[in-house]
Amino acid sequence: MANKKMAKGKHKTGPKGKKITLKIAKNSIRITFDGKRRLDLSKMGITTFPKVILKLAEVEELDLSRNMIKKIPDYIEKFENLRWLDLHSNQIEKLPETIGNLANLFHLNLANNKITSKSLPLEITNLKNLRTLNLGLNSLDSIPNKIGTLQELQEVGLFDNLLTTLPTSMGKLPKLKKLNIKRNPFPQLEEEEEIKHSIKRVEALYLINENDLCEPCKTKSKKERDKLNKLASLAPSSQKRANFANFLTPNSTAKENQEEWREKVDLID
């Protein structure tokens, strides 16, 4: 009898979450330090992408982090002015191909979701102005080789995934400064080590301060730099040591401590 009543009634669904009205959305707009409009709907208990915010599609920044959103709709492309999009710590399983139409986007945070390599659209490599890309804490077992076309990339987070290989094109990104590939099941294969070494060399050039080297080491370093003309622009200044303290490196505790993680994410922007 109970089953019949349930059949006649509404099917059981997941939590509805908080309904976002246009008034709530308008009251959630903040002005950033550089005068941009940020629509901040983080930590609102939202389960579905609120369609009402299409009326505010002119905003430059959108924060929907730390909610329970599973799907990003195709009409995300309507936010043509977006330069900063934060979707970390949701339950996103798939991204629409139209995300590749956000031509002005330079910061994209998709960390701590349920994205797989199959659900990561290749169109993400159309974001030619992207500088920061965070895909950490997902279920990625591969990264498209076309990521090498994102010539403006400076910071990439791929930590806590299922990666066993990295695209060789990533080691050729001209502006890449920070890369986090920790806690991935990389095999101890010679080919893989060469790829990782190629990428780490870029980081190493930023981590060494010439003032810390002895004179013979400086001489040797100079000779090596002369051979690596293509990487010369990546060499650190002798006047200033590069600081990596703000690069996002959450571990498994990040899922329990989102406040602390969020502070780190803000610092990367």
N, C-alpha and C positions, 0 to 999 in steps of 0.2 A: 504494500500500500504506500509505504514511504517513497519507494522508487517511482510509483506512478505520479505521486504528488510532485516529486522533483522534476519528472519529465514534463508535466504541465506548466510548471513554474519556470523561472529563469535558470539557465545553466550556471553552475558555480564557476566563478572566474577569480582571477587574482585580485589583489588589492586595487581599489580604484585610484587611490592617491589623491592628492590635493588638486582641486580645480583652479586653474589660473585664469582669472578674469583680466580684461583689458586694464581695469583700474589697478589691479595688483601689479600687472606687468609695468605699467607706466610709473608706478611708485617704486619700482625696483631698478629704475635707470639711474646709473651713477655716472659722474663725469670724472674721467681719469686725469692724472696729473698733466697730460699733454692735450687736454681738451676734447678727448674722444668720448663718445657715449657708450657705456657698458651696461648691457641688460643682465643683471645678476639675479638668476633664479636658482642658485645653488642651494642645496640642503632644504628643499621645499617639499620633499616627499612626492615628487612628480613621477607618474608611471608611464605617461605617454607624452610625446612632444606636443606642447600646447600650440594648437593651430592659431589661436588668437594673436600670438605674437607676430604673425605675418603683417599685422598692421603697424608693427614697429620695425619692419625689415630694413630700415635705413640705418640702424645702429652699426657701429664699427666693431663692437665686441659683444660676444654672447657667452655667458657662463651658465651652463646647465649641469655642472659637476655635482657629484654626490647626491644623485637621485636614483630612481629605479627604472629609467627609460630603457626599453629593449630595442626600439627601432627608430632610426632617423629617417624622416620622410624625404621623398624626392624633392619637395619644394624647399629644401634647405638652400637650393641655388638662388632662391629669391632674395636672400640676404647678400646682395651683390657688393655691399660696402664692407663686409666683414674682413677684418685683418687679424682677429684674435678669436679663436673658438676653443672653448674648454668643455669637454664632455667626459672627463675622467671620473672614475668610480660610479659607473652606472651598470647596466646589464646588457649593453649593446651587443647584439649578435651579428649584425650586418650593417654595412654602410651603403648608401645609394651611390650609384655611378655619378650622379649629379654633384657630388661633393667636389669633384674635379673642376667645376665651373666657378668656384670661389677664387677668382683670379687675384684678388688683393690679399688673400690670406698669407700671413707670415708666421703665425703661431697656431699649431694644432696639437691639442692634448687629448689622446684617446686611451690613456693608461687605465689599467684596472677595469677592463671590460671582458667580454667573451668573444672577441674577434678572432677568427681563424684566417689562415692564408687564403682560403676559398672565399671568405666573406669580405676580404679587403680588396676593394675594387682597384683595378690597374689605373683607373682615372685619377687616383690620388697623386700619380706622378705628373699630372698636368698642372700641379700647383707650383708654378715656376718661381714664385716669390717666397716660397716657404723657407723659413730660417730655422724654426724649431719644430721638430716632430717627435712626439712621445707616444710610443706603442708598447711601453712596458706593461708587464702583468696582464698579458693576454694569452692566446693559445696559438701563436704563429709558429709554423714549422719552416717557413721560408719567407723571403722578402723578394719582391720583383726586382730583377736586374735593372730595370728602367729607373730605379731610384737614383741612379747616377746622372739622370738628366736634371735633377733638382740642384742646379749649380749654386744656389744661394744657401743651401743647408749649412748650418753652423753647429747645431746641437741635435743629436739623435739618441733617443732612449729605446732600447730593445731588450732591456733586462727582464728576467723572469718570464721567458717564453719557452718554446720547444725547438729552438733553432739548432740545427746541426751543421749549417753552412751559412756563409754570408756572400752576397753578390760581390764579385771583384770590382764592379763599378763604384762601390762605396768607398774603396780605398783611393779613388781618383777624384773624389769631391774636393774642389779647390779651396773651399772656405770652411771645411769641417774642422771644428776645434774640440768638440766634446762628444764622446761616444760611450754609451754604457751598454755593454752586452753581457753583464754578469748574470750568473745563474741560468745559463742555457746549456743543454747537453751536447756541447761540441765534442766530436770524436777527436782522438789524438792522432789525426792523420797529417802527413807531411803537407799535403795540399792545403788543408784547412789552416794549419799553422802559418803558412805563407800568407794567406789572406788576412788573418788576424794580425800578423806582424806588419803587413803593409799599412793597415789602418792605425795600429798602435804607434807607428813611427810618427804619424802626424801629431798625435797627442804628446809624444815624447819631446818634440821640438818646442812645445809650449811649456813643458814641465821643467825644463833645464834652464837655470840662470847662469849666464856666462861668468858672472862674478864668483860663482862657486867652483869654477874649473881652474886647474893649475895651468901654467903657461904652455907646457908641451901639449896639454889637452886642448887648449884654445887654438893652438896652431893646427892640430889635427882636425879639430872641428871646422876651422875655416876652410881647410882643403876639401873636407867632405861637402861643405855647403857649396863650394865652387862647382862640384860635380853634380849637385842637385839644384840646378837653376830653377827648375819648376817649383821647388819647395822653398825657395829662398824667401818668398814673401811670408811664409809661415814661421820663420825663425823668430824667437822672442827678442824683445828689446833688452839690451844690457842695463837699461835704466829701471826696468820694472819687471818683477816676477809675476807671471800669469797666475791667477787665482781660480782654482777649480772648486772652491768650497760650495758654491751655489748650484752645482750641477746635480740634478735630481738622481738620487741613488737610494730609493726606498727598498726595504727588504720585505720579508713576509709579514712583518708586523705592521706594515703600512695599511693593510686592510682594517686593522683594529684601531689604528690611530690616524684617522683622516685629517684631523686638525693640524697635527704636526706636519703631515705630508703636504697639505694645502699651502702652508707657509713656504715650504721649499719650492713648490710649483710657482708661487707668485714671484719668488726671487729669480726664477729663470727667465721671466718675461722682460 
